[in-house]
Amino acid sequence: MIQVENIQKGVIEGNFLLLARAISQIENNTNNEQVLSNELHPKAVPVIGITGPPGAGKSTLISKLIGALVEEGKKVAVLSVDPSSVIHKGALLGDRIRMREWYLNSFVYIRSLANRGYLGGLNEPIAEIVKLLQSVGFDYIILETVGVGQSEVQVAQVAYPTILVLVPEAGDEIQMMKSGLFEVANIFVVNKADRPDAEQFVYHLHQALSQRIGIKTNVVQTIANTGVGISELLTVIKTYYEF
């Protein structure tokens, strides 16, 4: 059985082999998973949910956020939940390709998780995996979820804040998400804000959000591929926690 203290030691040293094995145990629901779960003592580590339509630039945005956090000396865990392959049931998209610059960084752990057909945008054991990550020495956890739509709202039950990444052409996506993600997201990132009509899109987004009551909401404009707006976004994220 993998000892939690050995996982913690590995995380401190930047060796994530035991952590990866423990996550696999949880995913596969082995007999050791319950024993491991009983040893966990999660801390109040921020869990940031990031979702949005394909092509919005989520992975680029996450990569820039990782960079900003690592500059502060923070250890970051990223869980990217991808659609499952119909052949081998594993994750279909490769986050290690999309965020390859962080693959060998001792401050960053990135893991692809297949949703295995589980509805809600995440996968079934995600809460246990987050609990593990909160117990072994990470400062931030980022969840990148699969897809958009009315059913992809589980991220808001696991993460806070939930960030919805959109692009200026996303009017149709907003209509599609009105009964789902749009109602539970906290931070709305308008990425690729250098595109035409970005300001008009932001205006209409503010108008749509003005009807929400009782939910803290922010709108941030970014150009993720050049890093514009990332510092502002991180500052806004931190307002959702007490440090």
Rosetta blueprint (number, residue, H / E / L):
1 M L
2 I L
3 Q L
4 V H
5 E H
6 N H
7 I H
8 Q H
9 K H
10 G H
11 V H
12 I H
13 E H
14 G L
15 N L
16 F L
17 L H
18 L H
19 L H
20 A H
21 R H
22 A H
23 I H
24 S H
25 Q H
26 I H
27 E H
28 N H
29 N L
30 T L
31 N H
32 N H
33 E H
34 Q H
35 V H
36 L H
37 S H
38 N H
39 E L
40 L L
41 H L
42 P L
43 K L
44 A L
45 V L
46 P L
47 V E
48 I E
49 G E
50 I E
51 T E
52 G L
53 P L
54 P L
55 G L
56 A L
57 G L
58 K H
59 S H
60 T H
61 L H
62 I H
63 S H
64 K H
65 L H
66 I H
67 G H
68 A H
69 L H
70 V H
71 E H
72 E L
73 G L
74 K L
75 K L
76 V E
77 A E
78 V E
79 L E
80 S E
81 V E
82 D E
83 P L
84 S E
85 S L
86 V L
87 I L
88 H L
89 K L
90 G L
91 A E
92 L L
93 L L
94 G L
95 D H
96 R H
97 I H
98 R H
99 M L
100 R H
101 E H
102 W H
103 Y L
104 L L
105 N L
106 S L
107 F L
108 V E
109 Y E
110 I E
111 R E
112 S E
113 L E
114 A E
115 N L
116 R L
117 G L
118 Y L
119 L L
120 G L
121 G L
122 L L
123 N L
124 E L
125 P L
126 I H
127 A H
128 E H
129 I H
130 V H
131 K H
132 L H
133 L H
134 Q L
135 S L
136 V L
137 G L
138 F L
139 D L
140 Y E
141 I E
142 I E
143 L E
144 E E
145 T L
146 V L
147 G L
148 V L
149 G L
150 Q L
151 S L
152 E L
153 V L
154 Q L
155 V H
156 A H
157 Q H
158 V H
159 A L
160 Y E
161 P L
162 T E
163 I E
164 L E
165 V E
166 L E
167 V L
168 P L
169 E L
170 A L
171 G H
172 D H
173 E H
174 I H
175 Q H
176 M H
177 M H
178 K L
179 S L
180 G L
181 L H
182 F H
183 E H
184 V H
185 A L
186 N L
187 I E
188 F E
189 V E
190 V E
191 N L
192 K L
193 A L
194 D L
195 R L
196 P L
197 D L
198 A H
199 E H
200 Q H
201 F H
202 V H
203 Y H
204 H H
205 L H
206 H H
207 Q H
208 A H
209 L H
210 S L
211 Q L
212 R L
213 I L
214 G L
215 I L
216 K L
217 T L
218 N E
219 V E
220 V E
221 Q E
222 T L
223 I E
224 A H
225 N H
226 T H
227 G L
228 V E
229 G L
230 I H
231 S H
232 E H
233 L H
234 L H
235 T H
236 V H
237 I H
238 K H
239 T L
240 Y L
241 Y L
242 E L
243 F L
